[in-house]
Amino acid sequence: MKISARAQRIEPFYVMEMAKSAAAIAREAAGTDQPMIYLNIGEPDFTAPALVQEAAEKAIREGRTQYTQATGLPQLRERISDWYAQRFGVQVPARRIIITPGASGALQLACLALLDAGDEMLMPDPSYPCNRQFVSAAEGRAVLLPASAAERFQLSANKVEEAWGARTRGVLLASPSNPTGTSIHPDELRRIHGVVAERGGVTMIDEIYLGLSYEDTYSRSALELDDQIISINSFSKYFNMTGWRLGWLVVPDALVDVVEQIAQHLFICPSTIAQHAALACFEPESLAIYESRRAEFKARRDWFVPQLDALGLRVPVTPDGAFYAWADCTSACDKLFAGRSEYNSGMQIAGSWELAFELMKHAHLAVTPGRDFGRADTARYIRFSTANSMAQLESAIGRLRTLLS
């Protein structure tokens, strides 16, 4: 069977491959005094609040399970519009909000609506690997620009200007970012968008972790800058609805009909049950729960990051959002692999990939090596997810301390 060139361009998703290995080792560790601790997948350990679950059950009981408009339930689009106004002080008309099958569906729609074959999108390195693949699936090309700790692992206006070429269509950013949990400073984002707009390009920004911002400086949506910015968001992270597969896309007025037509053909509509459930996310009782959970995520960050630093797993930029710690594991690798002939002889270089397997095998701790997230020195970094209980995080630090000592 002939496989399409498009499919062959898609790189492996190493996070998921690592998860398979972790599951296999976990089966061996089952019933022992050291079961596997999972700090590898970016999924909240909280599930949807009671009101959301009840709304889904009610929709099923009442038979409200048929197709909705391709753009989603009008009342859900209004609720999201109100949330932007109340939470971020940004006026986003409901007509510009399109409900999608997760943020993945939103990114796919945006890329298909905007990119022609050979168009290039500038992205930071490191960045979330799936975003590159959405560009590739639309026959475009993701151009990764190395982003250092000094730049908060984000693009700068100067780098965008220098890299802009004849085929550049725009930028695809994320703030807060996966894997680093860092956001773009609002002033720098304004400058980046200015460079893009001057060249007739498009600014796309993944804001799925925006609800999980912890610092006032960064708790702002890019939509406040310009109604031409395209924003991708999701009910998965802040709203704790990962498996419900529901997200949304904010587009300029000129793109609404275009995106709707593509959505009609690709998806017909997002999950009707998930949409009815999501209406309950914006009830005061649910929002209070979400804010309490956001405080818990922040408390975990505040405890976990200094613990990593103390173990030599230095986090060069404190994450201001999401639930990740992007740690330099160079010192830990030097210590852990120092006595092994294959590394001392120079035959192999130990990095985060090797360390991740070492942690799985000998500490029963699953983490994510940096190779998924780019090519700019990412082998030095390992991503820890703090979307787990404080008790599990404390156990993880204890195991790391034992292994590295």
C-alpha positions in Angstrom: 0.0 0.0 0.0 1.4 3.4 -1.0 1.5 5.9 1.9 1.0 9.5 1.1 4.0 11.9 1.2 2.0 14.0 3.6 1.6 11.2 6.1 5.3 10.3 5.8 6.2 13.9 6.7 4.5 13.5 10.1 7.1 12.9 12.8 6.6 10.4 15.6 4.9 11.9 18.7 7.6 10.8 21.3 5.5 11.8 24.3 3.0 9.1 23.4 5.7 6.6 22.5 7.3 7.3 25.9 3.9 6.8 27.5 3.7 3.3 26.0 7.1 2.4 27.6 5.9 3.8 30.9 2.8 1.7 30.8 4.8 -1.5 30.2 7.2 -0.8 33.1 4.2 0.2 35.2 2.7 -3.2 34.7 5.8 -4.8 36.1 5.8 -2.3 39.1 2.1 -3.0 39.9 1.7 -4.3 43.4 5.2 -3.2 44.5 5.9 -0.5 47.0 7.0 1.9 44.2 4.2 2.1 41.6 4.7 4.4 38.6 4.3 8.1 39.1 3.2 9.9 35.9 4.7 13.4 35.3 4.8 13.0 31.6 1.3 13.8 30.2 -0.1 17.3 30.2 -3.5 16.3 31.5 -5.1 17.9 34.7 -5.6 15.4 37.5 -9.0 17.1 38.1 -12.1 16.2 36.1 -15.0 18.3 35.1 -17.0 19.7 38.1 -20.3 18.2 39.1 -22.4 20.9 37.3 -20.7 20.1 34.0 -21.2 16.4 34.4 -24.8 16.9 35.4 -25.4 19.1 32.3 -24.1 16.3 30.1 -26.3 13.7 31.7 -29.3 16.1 31.4 -28.7 16.7 27.7 -28.6 12.9 27.1 -31.8 12.3 29.1 -33.6 15.0 27.3 -32.4 13.9 23.9 -30.5 17.0 23.0 -27.8 15.1 21.1 -28.4 16.0 17.5 -26.2 18.1 15.3 -25.6 21.7 16.1 -24.5 24.4 13.8 -21.0 23.8 12.5 -19.9 26.9 14.5 -21.4 25.5 17.7 -24.3 26.4 20.0 -25.0 30.1 19.9 -25.5 30.2 23.6 -22.1 28.6 24.2 -20.4 31.2 21.9 -22.1 33.9 24.0 -20.9 32.4 27.2 -17.3 32.4 26.0 -17.7 36.0 24.8 -18.9 36.9 28.3 -16.0 35.1 29.9 -13.4 37.1 27.8 -15.1 40.3 29.0 -15.3 39.3 32.7 -11.9 37.5 33.0 -9.7 39.5 30.6 -11.6 42.7 30.0 -11.6 42.0 26.2 -14.6 42.4 24.0 -14.8 39.4 21.6 -18.2 39.3 19.8 -19.8 35.8 19.8 -20.1 35.9 16.0 -16.2 35.6 15.8 -16.1 32.6 18.1 -16.3 29.1 16.4 -16.7 26.0 18.6 -14.4 23.2 17.5 -13.6 19.5 18.2 -10.8 20.4 20.6 -8.0 22.9 20.1 -6.6 20.4 17.6 -9.7 20.9 15.4 -9.3 24.7 15.8 -5.7 24.6 14.6 -6.6 22.3 11.7 -9.3 24.7 10.6 -7.1 27.8 10.9 -4.2 26.2 9.0 -6.5 24.9 6.2 -8.1 28.3 5.9 -4.9 30.3 5.7 -2.1 28.2 4.3 -1.2 27.3 0.7 1.3 24.7 -0.3 4.8 25.9 0.5 3.7 28.7 2.9 5.9 29.0 6.0 4.9 29.7 9.6 7.5 30.9 12.0 7.5 29.2 15.4 9.7 29.1 18.5 12.0 26.2 19.2 11.0 24.7 21.6 7.3 24.4 21.0 4.4 22.0 21.1 5.1 19.4 18.3 1.5 18.9 17.1 1.4 22.6 16.1 4.1 21.9 13.6 2.2 19.0 12.2 -1.0 21.0 11.6 1.0 23.3 9.5 2.5 20.4 7.6 -0.9 18.7 7.1 -2.0 21.9 5.3 1.0 21.6 3.0 2.8 24.4 4.8 6.2 24.3 6.4 7.0 25.1 10.0 10.2 27.2 10.4 11.6 26.7 13.9 13.5 29.7 15.3 15.8 28.9 18.3 14.4 30.6 21.4 16.7 30.9 24.5 16.0 31.1 28.2 16.9 34.8 28.0 14.0 35.2 25.6 11.7 33.1 27.9 11.8 30.4 25.2 9.6 32.6 23.0 10.0 34.5 19.7 11.1 38.1 19.6 10.1 40.7 17.1 13.7 41.0 15.9 13.9 37.3 15.2 10.6 37.4 13.3 11.8 40.3 11.2 15.1 38.6 10.4 13.6 35.3 9.5 10.7 36.7 7.3 11.1 35.5 3.8 9.2 35.4 0.5 7.1 32.4 1.5 6.5 33.5 5.1 2.8 33.6 5.9 2.9 34.5 9.6 3.7 33.2 13.1 2.2 30.5 15.2 2.9 31.2 18.9 1.8 29.8 22.2 1.4 31.7 25.4 1.6 30.2 28.0 3.7 27.6 26.1 4.0 23.9 26.2 6.6 22.7 27.1 8.0 25.6 29.1 5.0 27.2 30.8 6.3 30.6 29.8 4.4 33.4 28.2 5.3 36.2 25.8 5.6 39.6 27.4 2.7 41.7 26.2 5.0 44.4 25.0 7.0 41.9 22.9 3.8 40.3 21.6 2.7 43.8 20.4 6.0 44.3 18.6 5.8 40.8 17.0 2.3 41.4 15.8 3.3 44.8 14.4 6.1 43.1 12.3 3.6 40.5 11.1 0.9 43.0 10.3 3.2 45.3 8.4 4.0 42.4 6.0 0.4 41.4 5.5 0.9 38.2 7.5 -1.2 36.5 10.1 -0.6 36.2 13.9 -1.9 32.9 15.3 -1.6 32.2 19.0 -2.4 29.1 21.0 -3.9 30.3 24.3 -5.2 27.0 25.6 -3.3 27.5 28.9 -4.3 31.2 29.3 -6.8 30.4 32.0 -3.9 28.8 34.0 -1.8 32.0 34.2 -0.4 32.8 37.6 1.2 36.3 37.1 -0.8 39.5 36.4 1.7 40.6 33.8 0.9 37.6 31.6 -2.8 37.1 32.4 -3.9 38.9 29.2 -5.3 37.6 26.0 -3.6 38.5 22.7 -7.1 39.4 21.5 -6.8 42.8 23.2 -4.3 43.9 20.6 -6.2 43.6 17.4 -9.3 42.0 16.0 -7.2 40.4 13.2 -5.3 38.1 15.6 -6.4 34.5 15.5 -6.6 32.7 18.9 -7.0 29.0 19.6 -8.4 27.9 23.0 -9.8 24.8 24.6 -11.9 23.4 27.4 -9.2 20.8 28.1 -6.8 22.5 30.5 -8.4 25.3 32.6 -11.8 23.7 32.3 -10.5 20.1 33.0 -12.4 18.5 30.0 -9.6 16.8 28.2 -11.5 13.7 26.8 -14.6 15.8 25.9 -12.7 17.1 22.9 -14.1 20.6 22.8 -12.3 23.9 21.9 -12.8 27.1 20.1 -11.3 29.4 17.6 -11.5 33.2 17.5 -11.1 34.6 14.0 -11.6 38.0 12.2 -15.0 38.6 10.7 -13.7 38.0 7.2 -12.8 34.4 8.1 -15.9 33.3 9.9 -17.8 32.0 6.8 -14.6 30.4 5.3 -13.9 28.5 8.5 -17.6 27.5 8.9 -17.6 26.0 5.4 -14.5 24.0 6.0 -15.9 22.8 9.4 -19.1 21.7 7.8 -17.2 19.3 5.6 -14.6 18.1 8.0 -16.5 17.8 11.3 -20.2 18.7 10.7 -20.2 20.0 14.3 -18.4 19.5 17.6 -19.8 17.1 20.1 -23.3 18.2 21.0 -23.2 16.6 24.4 -19.9 18.3 25.3 -21.2 21.6 24.2 -24.3 21.4 26.4 -22.0 20.3 29.3 -19.6 23.2 28.6 -22.4 25.7 29.2 -22.2 24.8 32.9 -18.5 25.7 33.0 -19.4 29.3 33.2 -21.8 29.0 36.1 -20.5 30.9 39.2 -20.2 27.6 41.2 -18.0 26.0 38.4 -15.9 29.1 38.0 -15.1 29.2 41.7 -14.0 25.5 41.5 -11.8 26.3 38.5 -10.2 29.3 40.3 -9.5 27.1 43.4 -7.8 24.5 41.1 -5.8 27.2 39.5 -4.5 28.2 42.9 -3.6 24.5 43.5 -1.7 24.3 40.3 0.2 27.5 41.3 1.0 26.0 44.7 2.4 22.9 43.1 4.6 25.0 40.8 5.8 27.1 43.7 6.9 24.0 45.6 8.1 21.8 42.8 10.4 24.1 40.8 12.7 25.0 43.7 13.0 21.3 44.5 14.1 20.5 41.0 16.6 23.4 41.1 18.0 22.0 44.4 18.6 18.6 42.7 20.6 20.2 39.8 17.6 20.0 37.5 17.7 23.7 36.9 14.6 25.4 35.5 16.1 28.5 33.8 12.8 30.3 33.5 10.1 30.0 36.1 6.9 29.1 34.4 4.2 31.8 34.7 1.4 29.5 33.6 0.3 26.0 32.6 1.6 23.0 34.6 5.0 22.3 33.3 8.7 22.6 34.4 11.3 22.7 31.6 14.4 21.6 33.3 18.0 21.5 32.2 19.2 17.9 33.0 22.8 18.3 32.0 24.1 18.2 35.5 21.9 15.3 36.4 23.1 13.3 33.4 26.7 14.0 34.2 26.2 12.7 37.7 24.1 9.7 36.8 26.0 8.4 33.8 29.5 9.4 34.9 30.6 5.8 35.7 29.4 4.1 32.6 31.9 3.2 30.0 29.8 3.9 26.9 29.4 7.5 28.0 32.9 8.0 29.3 34.4 6.7 26.0 32.4 9.2 24.0 30.5 6.5 22.2 27.3 8.0 23.4 26.1 11.3 24.8 23.6 11.1 27.6 20.7 13.5 27.4 17.1 13.8 28.4 16.1 10.7 26.3 18.5 8.5 28.2 17.6 10.1 31.5 13.9 9.6 30.9 14.3 5.8 30.5 16.6 5.7 33.5 14.0 7.4 35.6 11.3 5.0 34.4 13.3 1.9 35.0 15.0 2.7 38.3 12.7 5.3 39.9 9.4 4.3 38.3 8.9 8.0 37.4 7.6 8.8 33.9 8.7 12.2 32.4 9.0 13.6 28.9 12.4 14.1 27.2 12.9 17.3 25.1 13.3 15.7 21.7 9.6 16.2 20.8 9.7 19.9 21.2 12.3 21.0 18.7 15.9 20.8 17.7 17.6 23.8 19.4 19.4 22.1 22.3 16.2 20.3 23.4 18.2 17.2 24.2 19.4 19.0 27.3 15.9 19.5 28.6 13.3 17.4 30.3 9.6 18.3 30.8 7.9 17.6 34.1 4.2 17.9 34.3 2.9 19.1 37.7 -0.7 18.2 36.8 -0.6 15.7 39.6 -1.3 15.7 43.4 1.1 17.3 45.8 1.6 13.9 47.4 2.7 12.4 44.1 5.0 15.4 43.4 6.6 14.9 46.8 7.1 11.2 46.2 8.6 12.0 42.8 11.1 14.4 44.3 12.0 11.8 46.9 12.7 9.3 44.2 14.8 11.8 42.1 16.8 12.6 45.2 17.5 9.0 45.9 18.5 8.2 42.3 20.7 11.2 41.8 22.5 10.9 45.1 
